Amino acid sequence: MYSLDFMEPGEEFAALQKKHSNFKYIRTDVTQQSSIEQAVNAIVEEQGRIDGMIANAGMTKHQPALDFTTEQLETLFKLNVSSISS
């Protein structure tokens, strides 16, 4: 199982990783197609295949929803609809 994220995993992930050695992290910028392709290719190279995927992209930047600018909202919408924001 892989987590593809731009941010380094936190303590919760580390705790799960101790219990389940198959949990892995790949630093990925989900707003860039090339970064996504590199991560997927790395998984296929290591595992031989991908059996399933859950896409849950987000870019909240840990701020209240009412503090988002119009540009941030448009970027978030594009990311969630097409997976690419630029």
N, C-alpha and C positions, 0 to 999 in steps of 0.2 A: 504494500500500500504506500502510495506516494502523496505527499503534500507539495503542490506547486504554488509557491507564494514569493512575493517580492521581499517580504519581511522575514527575518530569521524567526524560527519557531520559538515559542515561549516555554515556560515551565510545564504547562499542561502537556504539550507535545513530548517533551523530554520524559515525563512520567509515563506516558503511554509507550514510548519507545523502549523504556526499561522493561515493561511487561511484555511487549510485542516487538521482537527484534526485526520484524519485517516492515515496520513503519520507517519510511525514509522521507527526506526533504530534498527538493531541488529548487534552488533560487530561480524564479521565473517571473518575468515581467509580463503579466497576462494582457497588457495593452499592446504588446508587440508580437506580431505573427511569427517572426523569426525566433523569438525567445520561446514561444509555445512549441514550435516545431523542434527546436533543439532539445527541449525537455522530453517531449514525446519520443523522439529518436533515441535519447539516452535510456529511457525506460525499455523500449523495444530491444535495444542492443543488450541491456543487462538481463532482461527477463525473457526475451524471445517473443513476447506478445503483450498486448493489453487486453484483459478480459472484460473490463468495464471502466466507466469513467463517470464521476459526478462533477458537473461544472457548477461552481458556486462562487463566481467572481464578484468582487466588490471593491470599492475604493472609498470607504467612508472616512478615512483619515482620522477616525476617532473624534469626530466633532458632531454636535447636534444637527439634525436634519435641517432645521430652520436657519442654520448658519452657512449653508451651501450657497455659493454664487451660482448664477445662471450657467456660467461656463462649466463649473464643477458638475452641476446637474446634467448638462448635455453630455459630458464625458462619461458619467456614470450610466446614463441611459444607453449610450452607444456600446459601452462595455457589456452591459447586461443583455442587450438585444443581439449584437453581432459578435461579441467577444473581442472586438478590436476598437480602441477608442481614438486612434489617430490615423 
